[in-house]
Each structure stands twice: as structure tokens, then as C-alpha cells.
């Protein structure tokens, strides 16, 4: 990738860490892929711990504040951004977004704040530890952002209607998926043992992802069905106990986090997303890129828009409970030697998403 020219727009990305979440992956992909003839990226990270550190390419300069909590890191973050003097700051976590807006007076006057939201506020704020305080911050500060990036039209409408963000300052940006790389990594699908349907789910093992209710629903499946839940997190031990109590230990696996889950996605008969809230679920996008249909709850953020854009039948939306179980029961086993054709809508292919992101970075304020 060519080095950035002297006239390149300086873009500082901000992350709390290199954790294994979808929001981190999205920002790292944009930092890696934006045109170096037009943009000079850097990354300010509160704490550089996490498995995604190796995903950043070498020409992106990293400023590590070595502080896990924003409360202690905010003065250092402001100092780092003043030293960087970027043309644009890009952040994707609500608590950092609100803090940057509140502290804007101490940032360089020319710096624009482009703030991406990772989760649907109407659902995520209900469950957030400081949900009411965050909602107040959204109402007070978000309308002052130079650009607010939503991952779906549903999210953009919420910011306009509930938080008074001017529509001219809102942008809907599809999450990027490196379809070619994922399909190459999934060339040899990993198939679960057993003659029945094989299902895969993936994500951090926290309440948001709804794996506890997935396990309860999976208990209603026939004994030949198999389920693998990829990921790690604080709920892992509780989920394992739940599976054991329901007699599922022999056909439900919790192998932990894997950096390359795509052979598992490609080998599954369906990818399951029982989330309680999301933005635009990256794991569902990646499953579709691997050719695997998705069954998701309606709370999974922009899933309805994804279902409308994907091929017919690629995404099934079902309420948690009997409807979700019925959708799983309708899946037939199909052992494959290679991934099925991609089901990913073209707007999510990485070149298209990066081009849309670059347009947002250069668009005049509304």
C-alpha cells in the first residue's frame, strides 16, 4: 500500500482496546483499507491488549495510552489527539463518543468528529450499566457531532427521532466484510459430528448475545442435532452448566474463542443469532459470506434490512421461543466439501464499504 502523501487527510481512529469484538474489527478494517493517497491513518488505543492487535497493518501508527478505563485515560486521549492534530477523529463506542463530544473544546478547532454507533440504542441502553446516563449524554451531545454513522436505517432513524441528531449529519454505512479472504479461509468446511442438522453461533459470551436462551431453545431439538457456540466471556461457565443440566453436553460444544471461525460457519447448516440487541451483526454477515443461511431474533439490530437485501431465504427472522425452534427444525442437514455460494449483499463487500466510508470522511458538514 503506498505511503500517504503530504496532502493526505489525517484520520485518527480511537479504540478502547484490541478486543475480539465486531466493532473493533470494523474500525481496523477501515484503518487498513482507506486510500493512502488521500488519507493518513493513525490509531489511538486506551489499552493495546487484545487479540486483534495483529490485524492492523504496519503503516498505521499506534499511540497506546496504557490505561484501561476512560475515566483515567481521557486527559491522555485529549493530549494525544491535540498532538496528532487530525483532520478527522473516528470512534465507534458510545461512551468514548460522548466523552469526545463533551471534551471537544480542548481538541484542535479544525478536527471533525465522525462517530460510529455499534449497537441499536433503543435496545442496548436498556441493558447498559449506565444506560440512563448514556441516554442523557446522547441527547445532550450527539447532535453536535460532525457526522454520526449508523449501521442501519433503523439506527439512523432512532438517532434522528430520539436524540435530535440532524438527518443531514447522519450517514448509514454498511459493515465491511472481506468476502474473498473469508471464503479462502473457509475453503475446507468444518462439519460437526452426527447425522442431524449442525448449527453454529458465535460471539462474546455475555448476556447481550442471548446464548442462554439459545441453549434453552436447542434443548427442544431432536437428539441428532448439534450446536457449536464459538467465543469466550464471563458467561462461559454458566452456559456450560446450563447445557449440562439440560443433558446437552454430548451435542453442544463451547470450544472458546477462535481467530478463524469461518470453516465452522461454512460447515454449518445454519448460523444462529439469538441476540438481545445488536447494531449490524458482523458474525451474521460473515456467515452469509460463507454461504450459510442465518436464523436471527428481530432484536439483532439491522437484521431486517439485511434480510431484505440478501437473497430470498438467506436470513430467517424468528422471535426467541417456539418460532425460533420451528425455524431450526426446518433446517435439513447437508454435509459439504466446499462452501456454498456467497449470500452476502454487495454493499457489505469490503471495497464497496470502504468507498462509502471514504465518502463520509470527505463529505461537507450538513
N, C-alpha and C positions, 0 to 999 in steps of 0.2 A: 504494500500500500504506500503510495507516495507521501512524502512529508508535507505537512501543512505549509502553505505559502504565507508570506508576510501579511497579506490582506485577509487571511482566513479569519472567520468569526470565532472568537474564543468561547467555548462551551464548557462549563464546569458542571459535571454530574455530581449529585450528592446521594450517598447511601449510608445507612446505619452500620452495615457490615456486609460481608460476602456470604451471607446465609443462603441456604438452598431453596429459597422461595422463588415464585414466579416473577414477582416484581423486580427482584434483583436481576434475574436473567434478562428481563426485557430491557432494563437500563444498560446492562453490559453489552447486549447485542447492538443497541443503538450507538453506544460509545465506540464499539469496534468497527461499525459499518459506515458511519457517516463519512461523506466525501472529504478527504483530507485537503483537497484543493480549495474547499470552501469553509471547512471547519477545523478548529484545533481543539481536540477534546482533552480534558483532564478529569480526574475523579477525586473528590474529597470524601473520605470514608471515616466515620466516627471511630470504628474499630475494625481492623483488617482481618479479623478472624472469620473463618467460614470456608466451606468447600468450593465456592465459586471464584475464589481469588485467581485460580489458574485459568479462568475463562477470558480474562482481559488480555488483549494483545499488548505487545511490549511498548508500542509508541504512545500509549495512554499513560501520562504521568499520574502517579498516585500520591496523594497527600493523606497520610494516616494520622488522625488526631489522637489515637491511642486512648480513647475514652468511650466506655460502653454506653453511658447514659447521656441523653441530650442535655439534661439539666447542667451537667458538668462540662459538656462539650460545646455548648452554644457560644461562649466567648471565643473559644479557639476556632470554631467554624466561621464566625464572623471575621476574625483576623485572617484566616486562610483565604476567604473569598475577597477580602479587601486587597490582600497581596496578589491574588490571581487577577483581580480586576476583569472578570469575564464579561463578555457581551451578554451572555445568557447563562442563567443557572437553571438546571433541570433537576427536580426532585420528585420522588414518587411515593413517599409515605406521608400520610396526613399530618402526623404530629410534627414532622420536620417542616412540612409545607407551612403550617400555621406559625411555627416559630420563625421561619424566614420572613414571612409577611409582617409579623409583629416587630421584627428587628430591622426592617428594610431601611430605616433612616440611617443606619450605620453601614449600609452597603454602598458601593460606588454608584453615583447618581445615574450612570448610563446603563447599569446592569438590569436586564429584564428577568423576571421570574416566570418560568414556564413550569407549571406544577401539574404533575400527573397523579390521578387518583387510582389506587389499585383495587378498591372494593366499593360495592354499591352502598352509599351512606345510609339509606333507609333501613338496611338490614344490619350492616356492620356496626353502626353506632348503638344499636340496641344491646349488643353483646360486649362492646368495648368497656374496659375497666373504667375509663374516664369519658364515657360516651356523651353525657350531658355537657361536660366541659368542652369536648371536641366539637359538639354541635354548635355551641356558643362561639367557638373560635372560627368555625366555618362561616357562620352568619356574619361575624364581625369582619373577617379578614379576606375571605376568598374572592369577594367581588373586586378586590384591589390587585389581584394577580394580573400580570400582563397576558397570560394565557393559562387556561385550565384545560388539561387534556383528560377527556373521558374515554373509557374503553368501549362504550356502547352508547347508542342514542338514549336509551333508558336512563343511563347515568347522567348524561348531559342535561336531560330534561329535569332531573332531580336538582342539579346544581342551579339551574335557572329558576325553577319554581319554588324550591325550599330554601335556597341560600342566596338568592338575588344576584347570582353571577350574570352579568350581561351576556346575552347569547352571542354577541359579536366577539367576545373573548373566550368562548368555548370552542373546542375542537374535538371531534371524535377520531380517535386514532386506533386502527386495528393492531392487536398484539402481533409481533413478528414471529414467524416460525421458519427456521432453516429447513425447509422440506427435503431438499436433496440430501443434506447431511443426516437428517433423522432416518430417512429411508435407507441410506447406505449402512447406517449403524444397525438397522433392524432387518438387514438382508436375510439373516437366519433367525426366524422367529423362535422364541422360547415358549414351548407348549406345556401347559400343566398336565399332570398325570391324570388318567381317568377317562372313561368313555363319554361322560356328560359334558355339558357346556362349561367352558372355562372363562372366568371373569377376572379382570384386573381393576384395581383402584390405586390411586397414588396421591401423595401429599403429606404435609406435615401432620403428625398425629396429635391434633388439637381438636377442641370442640367444634370449631368453625367447619371442619371438613366433614363432620357427620358420620364418621366411620362407626361410631357406636350404634347408630340407627341402621347402618348398612348391615352390620353383623346380625342385628335382631331380624332384619328382613331376610338375610341369607339363610337364616335358620329355617325358613319356611320353604326352601328349595328342596328338590329331591336329593337323595344321598349321593348321586353320582356327580353333582355339580361341584366345581372347585373355585375358590376365590383366593387371590393373592393381593394383599394390601402393601404397597411399597411406600416406604417412608419411615421417619423416626420422629420422636417428640415425646412430650411429657405424658401422653395418654397411652403409651405403648403397653405398659404393664397392665393397666386396667382393661384395655382391649383384649389382651391375651387371656386374662381371667374371664372376661365375658364370653369369649369364644369357647373356652374350656367348659364353662358352666352350661353352655348350650349344646355341648357334645360335638363341637365343630373342629376340634384340634386336628383331626386327621385330614380335613379337606379345606382348611383355611390357614394360609401362611402369612406370617408377619416377618419377612426377612430383613426389614430395616431399610435404610436409605441406600440407593444405588445410583451412581452418577450416570449410568447408561440404561435407563428403564425401557428403551424403545423396543428391543426384541420381545420383552414381556407384553408391551402394548400390541405389537404385530401378531403375537401368538394367541391373543385372547379372542374370544367370540364377541365380547362387548366390553367396553370400558365403562365403569360405573362412577358416577359423581353424585354422592348424596349430600352435598354441601348445604350448610345452613345460610351461608352468604358467600359471595364471590364478587369479582369485577367481571373480567372476561377470562374464564378459566384456561390457563395455559396448558394444563395437562389434557384437557378435552381437545384442544387444538392439535396437540402433538399426536394424540390417539387417532384423530381424523387423518392427519398426515401419513400415519402408518397404515391407513386403510381400515381402521377398526371403528365400527359404529359406537355411539355413545348413548348411554341412558343417564339422564340427569334430573335432579329436582328443579322445580321452577325457581327456587331461591338462588340458583347458581348464576347470579349476575345477568350478563347479557346472553344467556344461553338461548333465549327465544330468538334473538336476532341471528345468532349462529345457526340455529336450526333452519331459519328461513333462507339463509344464504347457502347452506350446504345442500348436497344432493338429497332428493326425497328419500326419507328413511334413514339418513345418516345419523340424525340426532332425535332421540325419543325423550320427551319431557313428561315426567310422571311424578305425582305427589308421593312423598315418603309414606310408606304403608302398603296397602293392598294394590294400589295402582303400580307402584314400583316393582313389587313382587310379580305382578302379572306381566310386566314388561320383561323382566328377567326370564320368566318361564317361557316366553315366546321365542327366546334365543335358541337356535339349533347349533349343536357342535359342528365344527368344520376345521379339522386339522389341516394346516397349510405348510407348504415347504418354502413359500416366499410371501412377502406382504401382499395384501390386496391392493388394488389401485387406490391412490390417494382420494380422500373425501374432503380435503381442506379447501375452503373458499379461497379464490385467488387473492383477495385483498389482504390475506394474512401471510402470503408468501413474503419472505424477508425483503426482497428487493422492492416490492410494492410498498410495504410498511415503512421501510427506511426512507423512500422517496417522499411519502406523506409526512413523515417526521421532519425531514429537512425543510419541507414547505412551511410547516408550522414554525420552525425556528426563524424563518426569514419573513414571515407574514407581518405586515404592519399591525400595530395595535388597533383594536376595534374601538 
